[in-house]
Amino acid sequence: MTKATKRVQRTKAISYDVAEHLRTPDEMAAYLDAWLEEAPDDPSGIARALGDVARAKGMSQVAKDAGLSRESLYRALSAEGNPSFATVLKVAKALGVRFHAQATSSGV
């Protein structure tokens, strides 16, 4: 074979689902904390992160604990979702996590 006809070996990609790797409440809380720290201005990303943790815990159980239907929870925590703050708080409570405030270094 010449260099021009040399076959390129393709890399096989596998799908990655972060929810499969969130096993403990501490891992779940650290994951959410990282999103809040790294992307505080990305509400849809933070909602998706809540969705990842909800899937790790079991979406049906989280929906039940939050008093929401499973379908509405999936919709609210999807990439296109825009959950209300009340929904975010209900989901956080159902997940066993809570948010806390911390002053920024700039005070703004």
C-alpha positions as CSV (number, residue, x, y, z in Angstrom):
1,M,0.0,0.0,0.0
2,T,1.2,3.5,-0.7
3,K,0.8,6.3,1.8
4,A,-2.1,7.7,-0.2
5,T,-4.1,4.5,0.0
6,K,-3.3,3.7,3.6
7,R,-6.4,2.9,5.6
8,V,-7.2,5.0,8.6
9,Q,-8.2,3.1,11.6
10,R,-11.3,4.5,13.2
11,T,-11.8,4.9,16.9
12,K,-14.9,3.4,18.2
13,A,-16.7,5.8,20.6
14,I,-18.8,4.6,23.5
15,S,-21.5,6.7,25.1
16,Y,-20.8,8.1,28.5
17,D,-23.5,8.7,31.1
18,V,-22.4,10.6,34.2
19,A,-25.4,9.3,36.1
20,E,-23.9,5.8,36.0
21,H,-20.9,7.1,38.0
22,L,-22.7,9.0,40.7
23,R,-23.1,6.3,43.3
24,T,-23.0,8.0,46.7
25,P,-24.7,11.1,48.1
26,D,-21.3,12.8,48.5
27,E,-20.5,12.2,44.8
28,M,-23.9,13.6,43.8
29,A,-23.4,16.7,46.0
30,A,-19.8,17.2,44.7
31,Y,-21.1,17.0,41.1
32,L,-23.8,19.6,41.7
33,D,-21.3,21.8,43.6
34,A,-18.9,21.6,40.7
35,W,-21.6,22.8,38.3
36,L,-22.6,25.6,40.6
37,E,-18.9,26.6,40.9
38,E,-17.8,26.3,37.3
39,A,-21.0,27.4,35.5
40,P,-23.0,29.6,37.9
41,D,-24.4,31.6,34.9
42,D,-25.7,28.4,33.1
43,P,-29.1,27.7,34.5
44,S,-29.9,25.0,31.8
45,G,-26.6,23.3,32.6
46,I,-27.3,23.3,36.3
47,A,-30.8,21.9,35.6
48,R,-29.3,19.1,33.5
49,A,-26.9,18.4,36.3
50,L,-29.8,18.0,38.7
51,G,-31.3,15.7,36.1
52,D,-28.1,13.6,36.0
53,V,-28.3,13.2,39.8
54,A,-32.0,12.5,39.6
55,R,-31.4,9.7,37.1
56,A,-28.6,8.3,39.3
57,K,-31.0,8.1,42.2
58,G,-33.9,6.9,40.2
59,M,-36.1,9.4,38.3
60,S,-39.4,7.7,39.4
61,Q,-38.5,7.9,43.1
62,V,-37.2,11.5,42.9
63,A,-40.4,12.5,41.1
64,K,-42.5,10.9,43.7
65,D,-40.5,12.4,46.6
66,A,-40.7,15.8,44.9
67,G,-44.4,15.5,44.3
68,L,-44.1,15.7,40.5
69,S,-44.9,13.4,37.7
70,R,-42.0,11.6,36.2
71,E,-42.7,13.1,32.7
72,S,-42.7,16.7,34.0
73,L,-39.5,16.1,35.9
74,Y,-37.8,14.7,32.8
75,R,-39.1,17.7,30.8
76,A,-38.0,20.3,33.5
77,L,-34.5,18.9,33.8
78,S,-33.8,18.3,30.1
79,A,-31.5,20.4,28.0
80,E,-34.6,22.4,26.8
81,G,-36.2,22.6,30.2
82,N,-36.6,25.7,32.3
83,P,-37.7,24.6,35.7
84,S,-39.1,27.1,38.2
85,F,-37.1,27.8,41.3
86,A,-39.8,26.0,43.3
87,T,-39.3,22.9,41.2
88,V,-35.5,23.1,41.7
89,L,-36.0,23.3,45.4
90,K,-38.4,20.4,45.4
91,V,-35.9,18.3,43.4
92,A,-33.0,19.3,45.6
93,K,-35.0,18.2,48.7
94,A,-35.9,14.9,47.1
95,L,-32.3,14.4,46.2
96,G,-31.2,15.1,49.8
97,V,-29.1,18.1,48.9
98,R,-29.4,21.7,49.7
99,F,-27.9,24.9,48.4
100,H,-26.1,27.4,50.4
101,A,-25.0,31.0,49.8
102,Q,-21.4,32.2,50.0
103,A,-20.1,35.7,49.4
104,T,-18.0,36.1,46.3
105,S,-14.5,37.6,46.7
106,S,-15.6,40.7,44.8
107,G,-18.7,41.1,46.9
108,V,-20.8,41.4,43.8
